[in-house]
Amino acid sequence: MVRVPRPTSFRLSEDLLERVDAEAAASGTSTTALVTSLLDEGLKSRRFPGVVFRGGPSGRRAALASGPDVWEIVRAIRRTPGKGEQRLKKVAEETGLGSDQVRLAVNFYSVYPDEIDARIAADETAAAEIRVMIDRREQLLSG
């Protein structure tokens, strides 16, 4: 089922509107897109205290306030042998994170799997492209 956005109206102070407009212009996005992003991130952070959103070359992504991106932890969980708490503890030991931090990332993933799976897929695609580039370079230089 496709959800169609519905028009919404909010009354915001002039100062807040000016700051939103300035941020939208600085980031090269529309005011509506910025407000949508801020609301989405804010609600997710409120539901999962300790999760923040960071910007970067590949866009904004969920991360632990005092740690790595959520997708990196989920990827580590997937690659770690074992089951349940054993996997959580192993990832915590290997990353230097607390078990509660790893659990927070797993809990975030359980609610927003598509968002995290897309990040993991993008990272795997980028890594594959780099491997191809290195192989081509090595073939050229060795031949």
N, C-alpha and C positions, 0 to 999 in steps of 0.2 A: 504494500500500500504506500503510495507516494503522498507525503504530507505537503500541502501547499501552504506557504507562509501566509499568515493573516496580518492585516494592518493593525498596528498597535500604536497607541499614543501615550507618551509620558510627559509630565511636566518637570523640567529640570531647570536649575538656576542658570542664569546667564553666564556666570563664571564657569560652571561645569560644562555648559555647552561650548563655550569658547575653547576650553582645554581639550574637549573631545574633538572638536573641529581641527584644532592645531595638531593634535596627535595623528588624526586621520591623514591630514595633508602631509605631515612629516613621514609617515609610513607608506604613503602612496596608495592608500585604500579609501574606500568610501566611509562616511560616518556610520552608515547602517552596518557595514561589515565590521567595523571596529567595535561598535556597541554590542553586536551579536557575539563577537569573539570574547570581549570582556565579560559579558554575562555568562557565557558558557564556561569559561575558565573559572570565573568566580564561584559559580554554583558547584563545579567539580571540586575546587579547592575547599569549599565550605563542607562538602560531603566527606572529603578525605583530607582532614587536617594533616599537614606535613607534605602534601603534594603541591607543587608550584608549577608554573609554566615558564619555560625559558625560550627565548628566541635564538635563532641561529640561521646558518645558510640554508638549511632545509625547512625552515619555518619554525613555528612554536610547537613545543612538545612538553608532555607531562614529565616531571622529574621529582625526585625527593628533595626537600628543601636543603638537606645537608648530605646530598649524595648524588648518585648517577641518575640518568634518565630511567623512567619506569620500563621502557622497552628493553633496555640493557639488562635489567634484573630479570625480566620475564624470559629473555633469551637464555640467560644463565640457568634459570630454573629448568627450562626445556632440555638443556644440554647436560644437566646433572643427573647421574643415575640415582635410583632409590625411589622412595614414595613419601608423600605427605611431609610431615615435620622433618624427617630425615633430610629431604631435599632442601627445605628452607634453611635448616641449620648449616648444611654443607655450603650453600651459597653465601650465607652470612659469614661463615669462617673464611671462605676464599676471597670475599670482597672487603672484609673488614667492617661490614655493616652489622647492625643489630638485627636479631630475628624479627623484631617488631617492624623494622624498616622494610625488610624483605616481604613480610606479610602484608604491609600496607601496599606495596607495589602489586602484589598478587591480588589483593582485594580490589584495587583500582582496575586492574586488568579484567577481573570477573564482571565488572559493570560496563567497561568500555573496551571490549576485546578488538573490535574492528579498528579502532584508533591505534592501538598498540601493535596489532598484527600488520597494519599498513607500514608502520615505522620499521618493523623487523624486515618486512619484505623489501622496503626501499634500501635498507642497509645491505641486504644480501645481493640485491641487484647492483648496487654501487661497487661492492667488493668483487663481484663477477666481472664487471666492466674493467676494473683496475687490473685484475688478473689477465684478462685478454690483452690489455694495453702493454703490460709488462712482457707477456709472451711474445707479442709482435716486435717489441723493441729488442728483446734478446735475440730473436730470429734474425732481425735485420743486422744487428751488430756482430753476430757470430758467423754470419754467412758471407 
